[in-house]
């Protein structure tokens, strides 16, 4: 079987598909609005015409590549190519403004490779153990995990007033309630608009609040460039040494990415937010966050890519996708007649292992492309704004449209661009609002299900939660995180004093 | 100045491209036909010409649009989408025109269902409904469409819903009924969507007991909750059994009359004496009001697809049960499901709220 897998993997066709898929993924990730999910969805029909292993390698390459691609425009233009790259933009763009874009991009590439490798290795060697961990997380535990995620508000607040962060996150949660309710299908806050029944798309919110608003704010920039500071050259080795000095942040973020990736329905964006919040909370230099901290980029990107491998754990072993992109890959598996579960590893072992080992190849290609293409990418920062602004706005519209192919989402992106500008002008941080939109559905669904389960046991929700050992652990964790959040929230004020 | 002109031209071209995308439908255009075109278009054209020349049917002369949009009210990669793509490819070949799948997901299929209902009835748009979701929507909320807005054309595959439990829990339906009567509300049944909700209500109606129906955002979540022990029972389709069985789950009963070979020993509610038959099935539909000639042209093509052994194999590869239905059989089956859902919604309003 090993010989078969190696033969499959090292065939010219497989190598070409792997490389093409990964590079295509990087492009999808880098173009604002075109996410890996859209890439996988668009290439899905093409994969049907290929053999199962080649089709899966193509989609896997796109998925992995897109996770890295998102960091390029995030660092250089302050535009996250996908929601997962939000905090790479928060930390990477200030570095570009200081002429350190190459340093930021190398950190992002190294973190992507480390996180990606770790995720695929646990997929290869720890699947049975991780499946047990995933199943230990019931609905109440997932709810508490969502609450733990909310506690990163303090870290996301930046220098802003923590009270304003709370308002922003509250608004985000409310925005996530728009549309047909998941259980009763009752329409909420739709004001008679059919398009709102499907809810507010996260990608439209992110593109509006980060990409479009940033471009609008850049209108009238007299220098005509993103930055006039020349971009400094830096050796890969120097960055690598610095990268290793953040080893604990890297490991923590990777573990967070792996653990969240295996939980169905939680998603990569949540993993990135929590990893970033955790890195800032436990950092020796939290004051550097928001002003260009490599530690923040490393946390975000390693968690982001660790999710890719780990979300395939429940997909391949239980048929349960851990992310939106994984859900589309489940469709690809099904069409090729491969049903996830133990049978996949017995009846179609050659395909399953070719795919899993092939994912290691995607990490390698992504790393090579990233590390050797950075000098080229960093030139983007010196392009005139008169090209960047129209291109970014059009691509953002395209991205908002392409997710569900509705012009309505383009309008949503525009509305949120205006909201972001108003918020920024009044000292409200934008990131907590996005956090609210990301975590809102998870919190609502899991809380409501937990309450129904508690009522079936004739218990109140608090008692129900406290009777579950893992819930107790999570409650303590939430308490600790709240304490750290308040501490982090106070720090900027002290600095200001 | 020159640079600025170039920038504006670039911007205008991209805007035009975007507007162009918008005009073709307003749904997620997964380039079904585009991707397959290089491989398939040539033979399609070859086959289309002799087909039109052969006077198999005088209705062949009916002009179909050069491009047909097939709206799927769910995301790409799901069960209905997979089935729709098989039909779209075959239909392209049969009719000799491009059939483009557009996904218009959202609000439990309501967005896409409404788009099909409101589409032009000139044959340029057809759709694939994920029954019984639209029937459930019509029965439970004030939708902008009714089932009268669709004309059913064909069903190719069925997903046969089952009740699945844990091997260390309930092992027979009778046990569930007895325990449920003694402990009202204690049994938890996980569901996601209108079909499974109806099935949970049917189970309670058959056993004359009360259970707690737990709504989830998706079937994968129901499956996870059953595995993690959060719920006692789950209404799911057999495709989940390949992963659930090795983890200690067992199928208990079918809600459909039909069964799949691998689980033919599992009883159906019908065999237990209850008049129940419900399945989940993608239904190819055309907006009501389409001219008879167009409908009949589609029907002829879809019937021919239904006879093709390669199509049967393609559906079986999707891990669903191949079962072709059209005409009166399909209408009567869909009416039966309608009646069942309406009855359950009236009797178990709390489950559907």
Boltz contact constraints between the chains, C-beta under 6 A:
constraints:
  - contact:
      token1: [A, 41]
      token2: [B, 76]
      max_distance: 6.0
  - contact:
      token1: [A, 44]
      token2: [B, 76]
      max_distance: 6.0
  - contact:
      token1: [A, 45]
      token2: [B, 30]
      max_distance: 6.0
  - contact:
      token1: [A, 45]
      token2: [B, 32]
      max_distance: 6.0
  - contact:
      token1: [A, 45]
      token2: [B, 35]
      max_distance: 6.0
  - contact:
      token1: [A, 46]
      token2: [B, 35]
      max_distance: 6.0
  - contact:
      token1: [A, 135]
      token2: [B, 227]
      max_distance: 6.0
  - contact:
      token1: [A, 135]
      token2: [B, 228]
      max_distance: 6.0
  - contact:
      token1: [A, 138]
      token2: [B, 228]
      max_distance: 6.0
  - contact:
      token1: [A, 138]
      token2: [B, 230]
      max_distance: 6.0
  - contact:
      token1: [A, 139]
      token2: [B, 230]
      max_distance: 6.0
  - contact:
      token1: [A, 180]
      token2: [B, 107]
      max_distance: 6.0
  - contact:
      token1: [A, 182]
      token2: [B, 217]
      max_distance: 6.0
  - contact:
      token1: [A, 183]
      token2: [B, 215]
      max_distance: 6.0
  - contact:
      token1: [A, 184]
      token2: [B, 353]
      max_distance: 6.0
  - contact:
      token1: [A, 185]
      token2: [B, 108]
      max_distance: 6.0
  - contact:
      token1: [A, 197]
      token2: [B, 107]
      max_distance: 6.0
  - contact:
      token1: [A, 197]
      token2: [B, 110]
      max_distance: 6.0
  - contact:
      token1: [A, 198]
      token2: [B, 106]
      max_distance: 6.0
  - contact:
      token1: [A, 198]
      token2: [B, 107]
      max_distance: 6.0
  - contact:
      token1: [A, 198]
      token2: [B, 111]
      max_distance: 6.0
  - contact:
      token1: [A, 264]
      token2: [B, 220]
      max_distance: 6.0
  - contact:
      token1: [A, 264]
      token2: [B, 224]
      max_distance: 6.0
  - contact:
      token1: [A, 318]
      token2: [B, 243]
      max_distance: 6.0
  - contact:
      token1: [A, 319]
      token2: [B, 243]
      max_distance: 6.0
  - contact:
      token1: [A, 320]
      token2: [B, 220]
      max_distance: 6.0
  - contact:
      token1: [A, 320]
      token2: [B, 224]
      max_distance: 6.0
  - contact:
      token1: [A, 328]
      token2: [B, 77]
      max_distance: 6.0
  - contact:
      token1: [A, 331]
      token2: [B, 77]
      max_distance: 6.0
  - contact:
      token1: [A, 331]
      token2: [B, 82]
      max_distance: 6.0
  - contact:
      token1: [A, 334]
      token2: [B, 318]
      max_distance: 6.0
  - contact:
      token1: [A, 335]
      token2: [B, 82]
      max_distance: 6.0
  - contact:
      token1: [A, 337]
      token2: [B, 317]
      max_distance: 6.0
  - contact:
      token1: [A, 339]
      token2: [B, 242]
      max_distance: 6.0
  - contact:
      token1: [A, 339]
      token2: [B, 319]
      max_distance: 6.0
  - contact:
      token1: [A, 340]
      token2: [B, 243]
      max_distance: 6.0
  - contact:
      token1: [A, 341]
      token2: [B, 242]
      max_distance: 6.0
  - contact:
      token1: [A, 341]
      token2: [B, 243]
      max_distance: 6.0
  - contact:
      token1: [A, 342]
      token2: [B, 246]
      max_distance: 6.0
  - contact:
      token1: [A, 343]
      token2: [B, 242]
      max_distance: 6.0
  - contact:
      token1: [A, 386]
      token2: [B, 4]
      max_distance: 6.0
  - contact:
      token1: [A, 386]
      token2: [B, 7]
      max_distance: 6.0
  - contact:
      token1: [A, 387]
      token2: [B, 7]
      max_distance: 6.0
  - contact:
      token1: [A, 390]
      token2: [B, 7]
      max_distance: 6.0
  - contact:
      token1: [A, 390]
      token2: [B, 11]
      max_distance: 6.0
  - contact:
      token1: [A, 394]
      token2: [B, 14]
      max_distance: 6.0
  - contact:
      token1: [A, 397]
      token2: [B, 18]
      max_distance: 6.0
  - contact:
      token1: [A, 398]
      token2: [B, 18]
      max_distance: 6.0
  - contact:
      token1: [A, 405]
      token2: [B, 27]
      max_distance: 6.0
  - contact:
      token1: [A, 405]
      token2: [B, 28]
      max_distance: 6.0
  - contact:
      token1: [A, 407]
      token2: [B, 22]
      max_distance: 6.0
  - contact:
      token1: [A, 445]
      token2: [B, 217]
      max_distance: 6.0
  - contact:
      token1: [A, 449]
      token2: [B, 214]
      max_distance: 6.0
  - contact:
      token1: [A, 452]
      token2: [B, 214]
      max_distance: 6.0
  - contact:
      token1: [A, 456]
      token2: [B, 188]
      max_distance: 6.0
  - contact:
      token1: [A, 456]
      token2: [B, 212]
      max_distance: 6.0
